[in-house]
Amino acid sequence: MKSFWIGALAMTLFACSGSDTRYVASVVKTPIPEGLDAAKVQAEFEAAAPRFASVPGLLRKYFVMSDEGSAGGIYLWESRARADAYFDDAWESSMSRRYGKLPEVRFYDAPVLSPNPEGRTSGDDAVATIVRVTPPWYAFRPLVVRKYRDAIPTYQSIPGLLFKYFSIAADGKIGGIYLWENRQAADAFYDEAWHARILDAYGEPGEIEYFDAPLVLANREL
């Protein structure tokens, strides 16, 4: 990992193979109201899903519940402009009236996507994870994106991994938004060896956030 970054630094900073497609992911989290169990939350997801099929610019949505007791969605947009148009003042007013406060909304650039291999789909046991790590100072964006593209075949062969959005967070942290067949597949990937590699490569542990993802909406094949 370190050898890649050092070698890449020697290249011109403006060298970048291909265009940097500006997909954007957004993560919305709202505390689950008291007395609402997982079954009721999932029923609300299923009732709401048809409304999202026609949202302009929305490519995919994972309806999610987090380990910390929140619910919401992980969205993939064709552009930041489409995302901003959706999360407008009317959306904020509606959320504030419904929940008493605004949900947490985080944005990630998703310059590279790694779709699931043909024939693999998600089910009720699907799990989403978000990984973030601070890159070294010399990991300029064109080099990060190039490394992401080079890594696609590796991630498409990982057992149980359905989809990955290679991501760059607003604070510059790099990583990915993953969709797994189940929690076992995710835990098998994030094993002790994975944590050791991340620590060795970046000098700090990777941040991992888990979500149950019982419903996945795909408005467009990618």
C-alpha positions as CSV (number, residue, x, y, z in Angstrom):
1,M,0.0,0.0,0.0
2,K,2.7,2.5,1.0
3,S,4.8,1.6,-2.1
4,F,1.8,2.6,-4.3
5,W,1.4,6.0,-2.8
6,I,5.1,6.7,-2.9
7,G,5.3,5.6,-6.6
8,A,2.2,7.5,-7.5
9,L,3.6,10.7,-6.0
10,A,6.4,10.6,-8.5
11,M,3.8,10.9,-11.3
12,T,2.5,14.2,-12.5
13,L,-0.3,15.3,-10.2
14,F,-2.5,16.0,-13.1
15,A,-2.3,12.6,-14.7
16,C,-5.6,10.8,-14.3
17,S,-6.9,8.0,-16.5
18,G,-10.5,8.5,-17.5
19,S,-13.1,11.1,-16.3
20,D,-13.9,11.5,-12.6
21,T,-17.7,10.8,-12.7
22,R,-19.3,12.9,-10.0
23,Y,-21.7,10.4,-8.4
24,V,-22.6,11.5,-4.9
25,A,-23.8,9.3,-2.0
26,S,-25.8,10.7,1.0
27,V,-26.3,9.0,4.3
28,V,-29.4,10.1,6.2
29,K,-29.9,9.0,9.9
30,T,-32.9,9.7,12.2
31,P,-33.4,8.3,15.7
32,I,-36.0,5.5,15.7
33,P,-39.0,6.8,17.7
34,E,-39.7,5.0,20.9
35,G,-42.0,2.0,20.6
36,L,-41.1,1.4,16.9
37,D,-39.5,-2.0,16.5
38,A,-37.5,-3.3,13.6
39,A,-40.5,-4.9,12.0
40,K,-42.5,-1.7,12.0
41,V,-39.6,0.3,10.7
42,Q,-39.2,-2.2,7.8
43,A,-43.0,-1.9,7.1
44,E,-42.5,1.8,6.8
45,F,-39.6,1.3,4.4
46,E,-41.8,-0.9,2.2
47,A,-44.6,1.6,2.2
48,A,-42.3,4.5,1.3
49,A,-40.2,2.7,-1.4
50,P,-42.6,3.4,-4.4
51,R,-42.2,7.2,-3.7
52,F,-38.4,7.0,-4.3
53,A,-38.7,5.2,-7.6
54,S,-39.4,8.5,-9.4
55,V,-37.1,10.9,-7.5
56,P,-35.1,12.8,-10.2
57,G,-31.5,11.7,-10.2
58,L,-31.8,9.0,-7.5
59,L,-30.0,5.9,-8.8
60,R,-30.1,3.7,-5.7
61,K,-31.3,3.8,-2.1
62,Y,-30.6,1.4,0.7
63,F,-33.2,1.7,3.4
64,V,-31.2,1.2,6.6
65,M,-31.2,0.8,10.3
66,S,-28.0,1.4,12.2
67,D,-26.6,-0.5,15.2
68,E,-27.0,2.7,17.3
69,G,-30.8,2.9,16.9
70,S,-31.3,5.1,14.0
71,A,-33.1,4.6,10.6
72,G,-32.8,6.3,7.3
73,G,-31.2,5.7,3.9
74,I,-28.0,5.5,2.0
75,Y,-28.7,7.2,-1.4
76,L,-26.7,7.3,-4.6
77,W,-27.2,10.3,-6.8
78,E,-26.2,11.1,-10.4
79,S,-24.8,14.5,-9.1
80,R,-24.6,16.7,-6.1
81,A,-27.1,19.1,-7.7
82,R,-29.7,16.3,-7.8
83,A,-29.0,15.5,-4.1
84,D,-29.3,19.2,-3.1
85,A,-32.5,19.6,-5.0
86,Y,-34.0,16.7,-3.0
87,F,-32.7,17.8,0.4
88,D,-34.3,21.3,0.1
89,D,-36.1,23.5,2.5
90,A,-39.4,21.7,2.0
91,W,-37.7,18.4,2.9
92,E,-36.1,19.9,6.0
93,S,-39.5,21.3,7.2
94,S,-41.2,18.0,6.6
95,M,-38.5,16.1,8.6
96,S,-38.6,18.6,11.4
97,R,-42.3,18.3,11.8
98,R,-42.2,14.5,11.7
99,Y,-39.3,13.9,14.0
100,G,-38.9,17.1,16.0
101,K,-35.5,17.8,14.6
102,L,-33.5,17.5,11.4
103,P,-32.0,14.1,10.5
104,E,-28.2,13.8,10.2
105,V,-27.2,14.1,6.6
106,R,-23.7,13.3,5.3
107,F,-22.4,13.5,1.8
108,Y,-19.7,11.5,0.0
109,D,-18.2,11.9,-3.4
110,A,-18.4,8.5,-5.1
111,P,-16.1,8.8,-8.2
112,V,-15.9,5.0,-8.8
113,L,-18.6,2.3,-8.5
114,S,-18.1,-1.4,-8.3
115,P,-21.5,-3.1,-9.2
116,N,-22.3,-6.6,-8.0
117,P,-21.3,-9.5,-10.3
118,E,-24.2,-10.8,-12.5
119,G,-26.7,-12.9,-10.7
120,R,-26.0,-11.7,-7.2
121,T,-28.8,-9.8,-5.4
122,S,-29.5,-8.5,-1.9
123,G,-32.0,-9.9,0.5
124,D,-33.6,-9.2,3.9
125,D,-30.3,-10.1,5.6
126,A,-28.2,-7.5,3.7
127,V,-25.9,-5.2,5.6
128,A,-24.3,-1.9,4.5
129,T,-21.0,-0.6,5.9
130,I,-19.2,2.7,5.6
131,V,-15.4,2.7,5.9
132,R,-13.4,5.9,6.4
133,V,-9.7,6.4,6.9
134,T,-7.4,9.4,6.7
135,P,-5.2,9.3,3.6
136,P,-1.6,10.4,3.7
137,W,-0.9,14.0,2.7
138,Y,0.4,13.0,-0.7
139,A,-2.7,11.1,-1.8
140,F,-4.1,13.7,-4.2
141,R,-7.5,13.1,-5.5
142,P,-6.5,12.0,-9.1
143,L,-4.3,9.3,-7.6
144,V,-6.9,8.1,-5.2
145,V,-9.4,7.8,-8.1
146,R,-6.9,5.9,-10.2
147,K,-6.2,3.5,-7.3
148,Y,-10.0,3.0,-6.9
149,R,-10.4,2.1,-10.5
150,D,-7.5,-0.3,-10.4
151,A,-9.1,-2.1,-7.3
152,I,-12.5,-2.9,-9.0
153,P,-11.6,-6.4,-10.0
154,T,-10.4,-7.2,-6.5
155,Y,-13.6,-6.0,-4.9
156,Q,-15.8,-7.8,-7.4
157,S,-14.3,-11.1,-6.3
158,I,-14.8,-10.7,-2.6
159,P,-17.3,-13.3,-1.2
160,G,-20.6,-11.8,-0.2
161,L,-19.9,-8.3,-1.4
162,L,-22.8,-7.1,-3.6
163,F,-21.8,-3.5,-4.4
164,K,-19.2,-0.9,-3.4
165,Y,-19.2,2.9,-3.8
166,F,-15.5,4.0,-3.5
167,S,-15.9,7.2,-1.5
168,I,-14.3,10.5,-0.6
169,A,-15.9,12.2,2.4
170,A,-16.4,15.9,2.9
171,D,-13.5,15.9,5.4
172,G,-11.2,14.2,2.9
173,K,-11.3,10.7,4.4
174,I,-11.2,7.9,1.8
175,G,-12.9,4.5,1.9
176,G,-16.1,3.1,0.7
177,I,-19.8,2.4,1.1
178,Y,-20.4,-1.4,0.9
179,L,-23.5,-3.6,0.5
180,W,-23.0,-7.2,1.8
181,E,-25.2,-10.3,1.5
182,N,-25.2,-10.5,5.3
183,R,-23.4,-9.6,8.5
184,Q,-21.3,-12.8,8.3
185,A,-19.8,-11.8,5.0
186,A,-19.0,-8.3,6.3
187,D,-17.4,-9.6,9.5
188,A,-15.3,-12.1,7.5
189,F,-13.9,-9.3,5.4
190,Y,-13.2,-6.9,8.3
191,D,-11.1,-9.5,10.2
192,E,-7.9,-9.0,12.2
193,A,-5.8,-9.1,9.1
194,W,-7.8,-6.3,7.5
195,H,-7.5,-4.1,10.6
196,A,-3.7,-4.8,10.7
197,R,-3.3,-3.8,7.0
198,I,-5.2,-0.6,7.5
199,L,-3.2,0.3,10.5
200,D,0.1,-0.4,8.7
201,A,-0.9,1.5,5.6
202,Y,-2.4,4.6,7.2
203,G,-1.1,4.7,10.7
204,E,-4.5,4.7,12.3
205,P,-7.5,2.3,12.6
206,G,-10.2,2.4,10.0
207,E,-13.6,3.6,11.0
208,I,-16.4,1.1,10.2
209,E,-20.1,1.9,10.5
210,Y,-22.7,-0.9,10.2
211,F,-26.3,-0.8,9.0
212,D,-29.0,-3.4,8.4
213,A,-30.2,-2.9,4.9
214,P,-33.4,-4.9,4.6
215,L,-34.6,-3.1,1.5
216,V,-32.6,-2.0,-1.6
217,L,-34.1,0.1,-4.3
218,A,-32.3,0.2,-7.7
219,N,-33.8,2.8,-10.1
220,R,-31.1,2.2,-12.7
221,E,-28.6,-0.5,-13.6
222,L,-25.0,0.6,-13.1
